[in-house]
Amino acid sequence: MESKENEERYRLLAENVTDLIGALDMNLNVTYMSPSIARYFGFGPELAIGKQWKDYINTALTPASARIAERKVDEILTLSRQDNLDPFQSWLLELEFNRGDGTTVWTEGRISILRDPDGKPAELVGIVRDIDERKKAEDALKRSESQLRLLSRRVLEVQEEERSRIARELHDQLGQELVALKIEAVSLAERLEDSQLHERAGSVLSLVEQLDATAHRIAVSLRPEILDELGLVRAIQWFAEDFERRSGVSCPVESPVGELSLPKPIATCAYRILQEALTNVWKHAKASQVKIKVSTKDDILFVSIADNGVGVDLKRLSDATSLGLLGMRERARLVGGKLDLRSNRRGKGFVVTAQLPMVEGEDD
């Protein structure tokens, strides 16, 4: 009596849930389908029970989902024959169903193997849940992220264009005016006979020369001409030498490759990541040496910056919201690359490696 009551309870439970519950024998014949099948297909379970699963899968699912489901079920059948298979293992997959009214609905299904009293596989049981709203939200989020990525890429492009424009203005316009001022200062100093006035004119000349050097340094920091004219490798070598001279930190560059032919966005990305990484070394690492390595493999550019400083807690770093780190990661991601951060093997120092494609990809 109790057994019949339990069976009735389980039957009522299965037939009143909103999720779709189905079962197939090991020959893929439908042995059970809950009444909620009507929500998805528009027909009752009696039209499915006893039929081959593959007879209606191409009608029930969209073509792409039908292929996914067929491959997954074949894989599960193969695994079910293995003696060492975990009896509690299940498989999760997302499928798009065709509804009776012509619309489609995204579902999340979990498939398990039901075993007989001897432990042998007897049936495949699947529970399918409607995730259409969640899927739409995910798709909307992906579209939004894609649009933000394109916006970020355009912002960086405009930023680089503006930097180039300002650098040209500093070099050409301001540079010419400073040269003219220098000529006038020299001429004035030569005409003054009073020693004090001559000395003050000399001070003005020195100030003009300092101003010229400052303008040149700012122009180079905004957009180095060497990057556009001689390429990434030479630009990295020049920046490393300048960093070593300014900071006192040894900065050798290893580059077994010759000059590279790279799209401008890729070269700019690598150069800006190098700038930010060396700035972080100077601010935080307390290092005496930074080794830079430029290499290529399978159309991938690798730029590695390794210091011998105090190192970084990787867990804290992953939780940090450093704009410098976020900027490097975002730059790499926008050109289809990635940034790898790790501690040095010897326990001291830190390594930043940019992996960037050598061919510019198409926009999303």
C-alpha positions, -999 to +999 in steps of 0.1 A: +000+000+000+028+024+010+046+016-022+016+025-043+012+058-024+049+066-030+045+059-067+014+081-069+032+109-050+062+107-074+039+106-104+020+137-093+053+154-085+067+147-120+034+156-138+029+190-120+064+205-123+069+232-148+102+217-159+102+191-187+111+156-175+119+129-200+135+094-201+150+073-228+160+037-227+195+027-238+183+023-273+170+059-272+133+050-273+112+075-252+099+058-221+085+088-203+077+124-210+060+147-185+029+166-195+048+199-195+061+188-229+031+207-243+047+239-231+076+233-255+063+213-284+026+220-284+016+183-282+010+158-253+034+131-240+014+103-257+027+113-291+064+109-279+063+079-257+075+047-275+091+066-303+127+069-312+142+101-298+160+109-331+126+107-349+115+141-336+147+158-323+152+177-356+116+190-352+118+197-315+151+216-316+167+242-338+193+227-362+223+239-342+208+226-309+198+193-325+235+187-335+247+196-300+221+173-284+228+144-307+266+146-301+261+149-264+238+119-261+261+097-283+290+108-260+270+098-229+261+064-244+297+057-250+307+068-215+279+047-200+297+015-211+328+024-190+331+005-157+348+034-139+322+061-147+310+081-117+274+069-110+264+104-099+279+122-130+255+144-150+258+165-181+246+201-185+238+216-219+218+246-233+194+239-261+170+260-281+136+244-286+110+250-313+077+259-298+043+249-313+035+286-321+066+290-343+088+308-316+118+293-299+128+290-262+162+286-247+165+258-221+190+243-197+190+206-195+207+182-172+211+145-183+218+117-158+220+079-162+194+059-143+207+025-132+189-008-125+193-027-092+224-044-105+240-010-112+238-013-150+227+017-171+190+014-177+177+048-189+188+084-196+168+109-176+168+146-186+153+176-168+148+207-190+143+242-176+132+273-194+160+299-193+148+321-221+147+353-200+181+347-186+195+339-221+181+372-234+197+391-205+230+374-212+228+382-249+220+419-241+249+420-217+272+406-243+260+432-269+266+459-243+301+446-236+309+445-273+297+481-277+317+492-247+348+474-261+344+492-295+339+525-277+370+519-256+390+510-287+378+542-304+386+563-274+422+549-274+425+555-311+413+591-307+437+595-277+466+583-298+456+606-327+454+636-303+488+627-288+503+626-322+488+659-331+501+676-299+535+660-303+537+674-339+526+709-327+553+708-299+580+696-323+571+718-353+554+749-342+568+754-307+602+740-317+605+766-345+595+794-322+620+783-296+648+782-322+639+818-333+639+829-296+673+812-292+687+831-322+674+864-308+689+857-274+723+849-289+722+881-310+711+901-280+739+887-258+765+895-285+754+932-287+753+939-250+785+954-237+774+956-200+788+925-183+758+921-160+733+924-189+754+901-210+753+875-181+715+879-178+711+874-216+731+842-212+708+830-185+678+837-208+696+816-235+701+787-210+664+789-201+654+787-237+676+757-242+660+740-212+625+748-225+634+734-258+646+701-242+615+700-220+592+704-251+611+677-269+608+653-239+571+660-236+566+655-274+585+622-273+565+609-243+532+618-261+541+599-293+577+589-300+586+595-337+609+564-336+578+541-331+563+553-364+595+557-383+618+528-371+593+504-356+585+487-322+618+470-314+639+502-319+613+522-299+615+497-270+653+498-271+653+536-270+627+538-242+647+512-222+679+533-225+660+564-215+644+546-185+678+534-174+693+569-177+665+585-157+659+559-131+693+543-126+677+508-130+695+485-154+672+478-183+687+454-209+666+444-240+668+410-255+653+408-290+663+378-312+640+390-339+647+419-363+624+448-368+588+436-370+561+446-395+532+453-372+498+471-376+500+505-359+474+496-332+494+464-322+527+483-321+511+511-301+495+487-277+528+469-270+547+502-265+521+516-241+520+484-220+558+486-218+556+522-206+531+514-179+550+483-168+583+502-164+564+530-146+551+505-121+586+491-116+600+525-109+572+534-085+567+501-066+592+474-073+625+487-057+643+468-084+679+471-095+673+455-129+645+450-154+649+426-183+628+432-214+624+404-240+607+407-274+600+375-293+575+360-317+559+326-322+531+315-345+521+350-354+520+360-317+541+389-304+555+384-268+568+414-249+580+404-214+591+428-186+607+410-157+621+428-126+641+416-096+622+438-071+602+430-040+575+411-059+537+413-057+510+393-039+491+378-069+459+373-049+459+410-038+468+420-074+439+400-089+415+418-064+430+452-071+414+479-092+447+496-103+440+518-132+474+510-146+469+473-145+433+476-158+446+498-186+472+473-197+447+444-197+421+464-216+447+476-242+457+440-248+421+427-249+411+454-274+436+441-300+428+405-294+456+398-270+460+391-233+482+400-204+499+375-182+511+384-147+532+361-125+559+361-098+595+354-107+605+318-104+631+326-077+604+342-055+616+377-061+604+401-087+575+402-110+569+394-147+545+411-170+540+394-204+519+408-232+508+383-259+495+402-289+485+391-324+508+403-351+478+407-375+451+431-366+417+414-364+384+427-378+361+448-356+333+430-338 
